[in-house]
């Protein structure tokens, strides 16, 4: 049935699809099973257009109802975690440079969050006031870093990016501060006291 009014035509098609949803689903499933090669060829040929449509559709749904979109996305990821891991592994092997840049961006972002939380905004060394970001490190105030990581089953020589992940995941526990590399090394080699503080005393 063809409607002269486009809006009525759309409404009619929507109503028909709602009433015959199960039949459509079964017909689509049967078509996909019997035309796998044809579908694969079509996807390869129109990959850019399909991906663009998916991005637009996701952006639209996210804007309409952000909470529902996030819930459905998290549910889908929980059910398909192995599939996601396999796809990520294949992608990372094929695009090592993109993965490296993404990891660097992630580590820098998390490091800055931790430095700002423990060292103020802008972050600075709690001992000498150094504010150059590249010099700043996370320090255990009670000098029990290695012991603490061993108790949690971690390698005492953890990379700073892993420490940042741990601190954020655990809601920024107490017992940490920001020191520059000089003060951190000086504290480690001087029985837990920075040489700057000894000079002041």
Residue pairs with C-beta under 8 A, 6 or more apart in sequence:
1 12
2 9
3 9
3 12
17 24
32 39
43 50
58 69
61 69
62 69
77 84
91 99
92 99
106 161
107 160
107 161
107 164
110 161
110 164
110 165
110 168
111 160
111 161
111 164
112 123
112 133
113 164
113 168
114 138
114 163
114 164
114 167
114 168
114 172
115 123
115 133
115 136
115 138
115 178
116 122
116 123
117 167
117 172
118 138
118 172
118 176
118 177
118 178
119 125
119 126
119 136
119 177
119 178
122 131
123 131
123 133
123 136
123 178
124 130
124 131
124 136
124 178
125 131
125 135
125 136
125 178
125 179
125 180
125 183
126 177
126 178
126 179
126 183
127 179
127 180
127 183
127 194
127 196
127 197
128 180
128 182
128 183
128 194
128 196
130 136
130 180
130 182
130 183
132 180
135 180
135 181
135 182
136 178
136 179
136 180
136 181
137 160
137 178
137 179
137 180
137 181
137 184
138 160
138 163
138 164
138 167
138 176
138 177
138 178
139 145
139 176
139 177
139 178
139 179
139 183
139 184
139 187
140 148
140 175
140 176
141 175
141 176
141 177
142 175
143 187
143 188
143 192
145 156
146 156
149 155
149 156
149 158
150 156
154 162
154 166
158 166
167 173
167 176
179 187
179 194
183 194
183 196
186 194
186 195
186 196
187 193
187 194
190 198
